[in-house]
Amino acid sequence: MNEINNLKKKQRNKYFKIRKEINKKNIFKLNLEIINNLFNTKIFQNIKIVSSFFSINSEIPTSSLNEYIISKNKILTFPVIKKDKKILYFKEFKKNQKLTKGPYNIPEPLTKNNEYLPEVIFVPCLAFDKDGYRLGYGGGYYDRTFADFKKINHNFISIGFAYEEQRASKVYTDTFDYKLNYILTEKHLYTFL
């Protein structure tokens, strides 16, 4: 296990630098053709609750993705850390509402907002690979949340959201890492169903 942790740590350091360089170019534009194709599939037409995230540091910008989700009349939620269980729960976000700073200084919807179980979850990535695995920040929040959802038989679709240049030949994984259903970049939609 320590060997995998060390490999993940090295990979995180490498992809933090790569993502920072990509972000400096300020080239991201949401590819409407790709995301329309995704949201117009039969599976996505019936979905009502979607979770996204607020970009921090050098993460791929999510503002246009979040606006797109709202424009499709979906309930948009954002993750909030449930400290006692070290998992995420999801609070509704409405356009132009005030936010609060959560752990790690990540903006979060107010605690009074409605809580939902999302049917689609967009997930930040440091890197992703051809098999649908993502490299996260190492906190394990998404993986524990996915495990919790499986325990309660909550069906959901997971979508990594990243720059194309964050694609790795292989992401190091352990038994707790969940494979994503899709990865959406500015150039492609990768499917791992």
C-alpha positions in Angstrom: 0.0 0.0 0.0 2.8 2.4 0.8 4.3 1.8 -2.7 1.0 2.8 -4.3 0.7 5.8 -2.1 4.2 7.0 -3.0 3.4 6.5 -6.8 0.2 8.4 -6.4 2.0 11.2 -4.6 4.6 11.5 -7.4 1.8 11.4 -10.0 -0.1 14.1 -8.1 2.9 16.4 -8.0 3.5 15.9 -11.8 -0.1 16.6 -12.8 -0.5 19.6 -10.4 2.4 21.1 -12.4 0.9 20.0 -15.8 -2.6 21.4 -14.9 -1.1 24.7 -13.7 0.7 25.2 -17.0 -2.5 24.3 -19.0 -4.5 26.7 -16.9 -2.1 29.6 -17.6 -2.9 29.3 -21.3 -6.5 30.2 -20.4 -7.7 28.2 -23.5 -10.7 26.4 -22.1 -14.1 26.6 -23.9 -16.9 24.2 -23.1 -17.5 22.2 -26.2 -21.3 22.6 -26.7 -21.5 19.9 -29.4 -20.0 17.3 -27.1 -22.0 18.2 -24.0 -25.3 18.5 -26.0 -24.7 15.0 -27.4 -24.3 13.8 -23.8 -27.3 15.6 -22.4 -29.5 14.6 -25.3 -29.1 10.9 -24.8 -32.1 9.0 -23.4 -30.3 8.5 -20.1 -29.6 12.2 -19.5 -33.0 13.5 -20.6 -34.7 11.9 -17.6 -32.1 13.1 -15.1 -33.2 15.9 -12.8 -30.4 16.4 -10.2 -26.8 17.1 -11.3 -23.8 17.8 -9.1 -20.9 19.9 -10.3 -18.2 21.7 -8.4 -16.6 25.2 -8.1 -13.2 25.3 -9.7 -10.4 26.1 -7.4 -6.7 26.8 -8.1 -5.9 25.5 -11.6 -8.9 23.2 -12.0 -10.7 23.3 -15.4 -13.2 26.2 -15.2 -16.7 25.0 -14.4 -18.7 28.3 -14.7 -19.9 27.5 -18.3 -20.6 23.9 -17.4 -22.7 25.0 -14.4 -24.6 27.6 -16.5 -25.3 24.9 -19.0 -26.7 22.6 -16.4 -29.0 25.3 -15.1 -30.1 26.1 -18.7 -31.2 22.5 -19.1 -33.6 23.0 -16.2 -31.7 20.6 -13.9 -31.4 21.0 -10.2 -27.7 22.0 -9.7 -26.0 20.9 -6.5 -22.5 21.2 -5.2 -20.7 19.0 -2.8 -20.3 19.9 0.9 -18.0 17.9 3.1 -19.7 16.0 5.9 -16.9 16.1 8.4 -18.1 13.5 10.8 -18.3 10.8 8.1 -15.6 12.2 5.7 -18.1 11.9 2.8 -19.9 14.5 0.6 -23.5 15.5 0.6 -25.0 17.7 -2.0 -26.7 21.1 -1.6 -28.8 22.9 -4.1 -27.2 26.0 -5.8 -29.3 28.7 -7.5 -27.7 31.2 -9.8 -26.3 34.3 -8.1 -26.8 33.1 -4.6 -24.4 33.7 -1.8 -21.9 31.0 -0.8 -19.9 30.2 2.2 -16.3 28.9 2.5 -16.0 25.3 3.4 -13.0 23.2 4.4 -10.0 23.8 2.0 -11.6 27.2 1.2 -13.9 25.7 -1.3 -17.1 27.7 -1.9 -20.2 25.8 -0.7 -24.0 26.5 -0.9 -25.5 27.6 2.4 -26.5 25.0 4.9 -30.1 26.0 4.7 -30.3 25.0 1.1 -32.1 21.7 0.1 -30.0 18.5 0.2 -30.3 16.1 -2.7 -28.9 12.8 -4.0 -27.5 13.6 -7.4 -28.1 11.4 -10.4 -25.1 12.7 -12.2 -21.9 13.8 -10.4 -19.2 15.8 -12.2 -15.8 15.2 -10.5 -12.6 17.2 -10.6 -9.5 15.4 -11.7 -5.7 15.9 -11.6 -5.3 13.2 -14.2 -7.4 10.4 -15.8 -6.5 7.3 -17.9 -7.9 5.2 -20.8 -9.6 2.9 -18.3 -11.7 5.6 -16.6 -9.7 6.0 -13.4 -9.0 9.5 -12.1 -6.3 10.8 -9.9 -7.8 13.0 -7.2 -6.3 15.0 -4.4 -5.9 12.1 -2.0 -8.7 13.0 0.4 -10.9 10.1 -0.8 -14.1 12.1 -0.4 -15.6 11.2 -3.8 -14.6 7.5 -3.5 -16.1 7.2 0.0 -19.2 9.0 -1.2 -19.5 6.6 -4.2 -19.1 3.7 -1.8 -21.8 5.1 0.5 -24.2 5.6 -2.5 -23.6 1.9 -3.5 -24.4 0.8 0.0 -27.8 2.6 -0.1 -28.4 1.4 -3.7 -28.4 4.9 -5.1 -27.8 4.8 -8.8 -25.7 7.7 -10.3 -23.5 8.5 -13.2 -20.0 9.8 -12.6 -18.3 12.2 -15.0 -14.7 13.4 -14.6 -14.2 16.9 -15.9 -10.7 17.8 -17.0 -8.4 19.2 -19.7 -7.5 16.8 -22.5 -3.8 17.3 -21.6 -4.5 15.7 -18.2 -4.8 12.3 -19.8 -2.2 9.9 -18.4 -1.2 6.6 -19.8 -2.0 5.0 -16.4 -3.4 6.4 -13.1 -2.2 4.5 -10.1 -5.1 3.0 -8.2 -5.9 1.0 -5.1 -8.9 -1.0 -4.1 -10.8 2.1 -2.8 -10.6 3.9 -6.1 -13.8 4.0 -8.3 -13.8 3.9 -12.0 -15.8 6.8 -13.6 -18.5 6.3 -16.2 -17.3 9.2 -18.4 -14.6 11.7 -18.7 -15.5 15.0 -20.4 -12.7 17.3 -21.8 -12.8 20.2 -24.1 -12.1 17.8 -27.0 -13.7 14.5 -26.2 -16.2 12.5 -24.2 -14.7 9.2 -23.1 -17.2 6.5 -22.1 -16.4 3.7 -19.7 -19.8 2.1 -19.1 
